Amino acid sequence: MSFDEGHDRYVQPRNREGFRKVVCMGSPDGKEVWLALLLGGKGAEVWVEAIHFESGVRPAGQVVRVISADGDETKLLLNACMIFYPDLFRGCCSISALVDVVEKMGTEVHLEKEAQLSSMLEVLQSEAKSMGGFERFGLWEGELSPRKRKEKENK
């Protein structure tokens, strides 16, 4: 795996909860990883940051963080996958319109503040579901916790 230029920068966590999960998006059998995401926040505000794009995977616009205030992690991850890897959903009628809207945004998208984008994502989710778009990839997650270091004794 390699980082594509511009997508390997560290982004400061938005609150003291920080990052709590790493989520990988890849082939349904788990043999390929296309996108690595960090999931952060708790309660009402959760966000996803893209930290790795496999070669050929291009996000819509310059977005590196997608924020949701409704606390629904599953919905947020599906929306983030459509924004970070729109080519996977090219069979959906609404994907081009979504890409056009997102390309005009900055590096951060707050779903609740972007009513047009939120409604587009809802339509796109139903299109993707009806055409089997969500069976084209799998999501794997792992909890993040501080790693304890063991000091070796000097002999």
RODO-2510 file (C-alpha; in nm, 4 decimals, decimal comma):
residues 155
     n   res          X          Y          Z
     1     m     0,0000     0,0000     0,0000
     2     s     0,1158     0,3494    -0,0680
     3     f    -0,0110     0,6935     0,0143
     4     d    -0,1203     0,9149    -0,2708
     5     e     0,0245     1,2639    -0,2496
     6     g    -0,1904     1,5013    -0,0511
     7     h    -0,3829     1,2332     0,1364
     8     d    -0,1211     1,1259     0,3884
     9     r    -0,1265     1,4286     0,6149
    10     y    -0,2076     1,4037     0,9833
    11     v    -0,5202     1,5894     1,0882
    12     q    -0,5607     1,6966     1,4495
    13     p    -0,8552     1,5224     1,6215
    14     r    -1,1607     1,7491     1,6563
    15     n    -1,2301     1,6882     2,0253
    16     r    -1,0747     1,5176     2,3243
    17     e    -1,2445     1,1886     2,2416
    18     g    -1,0130     1,1632     1,9414
    19     f    -0,9928     0,8656     1,7128
    20     r    -1,1427     0,5400     1,8366
    21     k    -1,1648     0,3024     1,5406
    22     v    -0,9845     0,2252     1,2216
    23     v    -1,2121     0,1115     0,9397
    24     c    -1,0938    -0,0473     0,6172
    25     m    -1,3014    -0,0590     0,3016
    26     g    -1,2101    -0,3266     0,0518
    27     s    -1,3141    -0,6215    -0,1562
    28     p    -1,5989    -0,8330    -0,0148
    29     d    -1,3587    -1,1215     0,0497
    30     g    -1,1194    -0,8995     0,2452
    31     k    -0,8204    -0,9707     0,0198
    32     e    -0,7860    -0,6090    -0,0978
    33     v    -0,7997    -0,2841     0,0982
    34     w    -0,8882     0,0239    -0,1051
    35     l    -0,9410     0,2833     0,1631
    36     a    -0,8418     0,3228     0,5287
    37     l    -1,0502     0,5482     0,7511
    38     l    -1,0280     0,6738     1,1075
    39     l    -1,3545     0,7070     1,2987
    40     g    -1,3601     0,9621     1,5776
    41     g    -1,5867     1,1332     1,8238
    42     k    -1,8644     1,0029     2,0411
    43     g    -2,2242     1,0856     2,1081
    44     a    -2,3835     1,3350     1,8757
    45     e    -2,0832     1,4298     1,6640
    46     v    -1,8866     1,1570     1,4905
    47     w    -1,6574     1,1920     1,1924
    48     v    -1,4594     0,9873     0,9467
    49     e    -1,1202     1,0831     0,8071
    50     a    -0,9577     0,9166     0,5101
    51     i    -0,5968     0,8305     0,5885
    52     h    -0,5085     0,6050     0,2942
    53     f    -0,6265     0,5724    -0,0650
    54     e    -0,5057     0,2751    -0,2669
    55     s    -0,3747     0,3585    -0,6118
    56     g    -0,6648     0,4445    -0,8421
    57     v    -0,9070     0,5397    -0,5635
    58     r    -0,9897     0,9090    -0,5867
    59     p    -1,2258     1,0992    -0,3573
    60     a    -1,4786     1,3496    -0,4823
    61     g    -1,3025     1,6861    -0,4545
    62     q    -1,0512     1,7520    -0,1765
    63     v    -1,2571     1,6097     0,1107
    64     v    -1,0601     1,4322     0,3841
    65     r    -1,3170     1,4528     0,6682
    66     v    -1,6909     1,3802     0,6724
    67     i    -1,8797     1,4845     0,9876
    68     s    -2,2238     1,3769     1,1071
    69     a    -2,4182     1,5131     1,4017
    70     d    -2,6788     1,2352     1,4175
    71     g    -2,4448     0,9775     1,5752
    72     d    -2,5312     0,6997     1,3252
    73     e    -2,1907     0,5445     1,2508
    74     t    -2,3173     0,2977     0,9893
    75     k    -2,4917     0,5665     0,7858
    76     l    -2,1879     0,7944     0,8190
    77     l    -1,9511     0,5214     0,6966
    78     l    -2,1694     0,4456     0,3930
    79     n    -2,1926     0,8169     0,3091
    80     a    -1,8170     0,8564     0,3525
    81     c    -1,7518     0,5595     0,1225
    82     m    -1,9628     0,7238    -0,1487
    83     i    -1,7713     1,0512    -0,1079
    84     f    -1,4246     0,8962    -0,0769
    85     y    -1,4692     0,6294    -0,3489
    86     p    -1,7403     0,7527    -0,5886
    87     d    -1,6122     0,5404    -0,8798
    88     l    -1,7420     0,2309    -0,7012
    89     f    -2,0946     0,3731    -0,7373
    90     r    -2,0715     0,4836    -1,1042
    91     g    -2,3770     0,2731    -1,1939
    92     c    -2,5970     0,4976    -0,9773
    93     c    -2,7732     0,7845    -1,1559
    94     s    -2,7058     1,0387    -0,8779
    95     i    -2,3298     0,9847    -0,8344
    96     s    -2,2262     1,2456    -1,0926
    97     a    -2,4390     1,5117    -0,9244
    98     l    -2,2904     1,4189    -0,5858
    99     v    -1,9351     1,4481    -0,7210
   100     d    -2,0154     1,7886    -0,8746
   101     v    -2,1443     1,9198    -0,5400
   102     v    -1,8598     1,7764    -0,3313
   103     e    -1,5904     1,9062    -0,5686
   104     k    -1,6981     2,2622    -0,4781
   105     m    -1,6531     2,1981    -0,1042
   106     g    -1,3342     2,2190     0,0969
   107     t    -1,1565     1,9427     0,2874
   108     e    -1,4314     1,9011     0,5469
   109     v    -1,7983     1,8165     0,4867
   110     h    -2,0502     1,8540     0,7694
   111     l    -2,3526     1,6537     0,6526
   112     e    -2,6102     1,8295     0,8696
   113     k    -2,4995     2,1733     0,7451
   114     e    -2,5204     2,0685     0,3795
   115     a    -2,8914     1,9956     0,3238
   116     q    -2,8537     1,9456    -0,0526
   117     l    -2,5707     1,6964    -0,0025
   118     s    -2,7580     1,5049     0,2686
   119     s    -3,0649     1,4610     0,0476
   120     m    -2,8426     1,3532    -0,2454
   121     l    -2,6753     1,0922    -0,0253
   122     e    -3,0135     0,9516     0,0824
   123     v    -3,1189     0,9120    -0,2818
   124     l    -2,7808     0,7622    -0,3681
   125     q    -2,8038     0,5118    -0,0817
   126     s    -3,1364     0,3829    -0,2091
   127     e    -3,0014     0,3640    -0,5677
   128     a    -2,6904     0,1771    -0,4508
   129     k    -2,8970    -0,0613    -0,2413
   130     s    -3,1313    -0,1431    -0,5306
   131     m    -2,8431    -0,2142    -0,7698
   132     g    -2,6413    -0,4179    -0,5196
   133     g    -2,3790    -0,1466    -0,4746
   134     f    -2,3204    -0,2231    -0,1078
   135     e    -2,2343    -0,5864    -0,1861
   136     r    -1,9369    -0,4657    -0,3940
   137     f    -1,7295    -0,3930    -0,0858
   138     g    -1,6806    -0,4895     0,2749
   139     l    -1,6004    -0,2859     0,5844
   140     w    -1,3705    -0,4071     0,8624
   141     e    -1,3113    -0,2209     1,1838
   142     g    -1,0833    -0,2381     1,4828
   143     e    -1,1011    -0,0490     1,8100
   144     l    -0,8083     0,1771     1,8925
   145     s    -0,6628     0,1718     2,2408
   146     p    -0,3333     0,2907     2,3870
   147     r    -0,0557     0,0393     2,3401
   148     k     0,1347    -0,0467     2,6543
   149     r     0,5092    -0,0612     2,6284
   150     k     0,7040    -0,3131     2,8254
   151     e     1,0460    -0,2019     2,9360
   152     k     1,3120    -0,4683     2,9024
   153     e     1,5251    -0,5309     3,2040
   154     n     1,8981    -0,4657     3,1624
   155     k     2,0995    -0,7744     3,2399
***
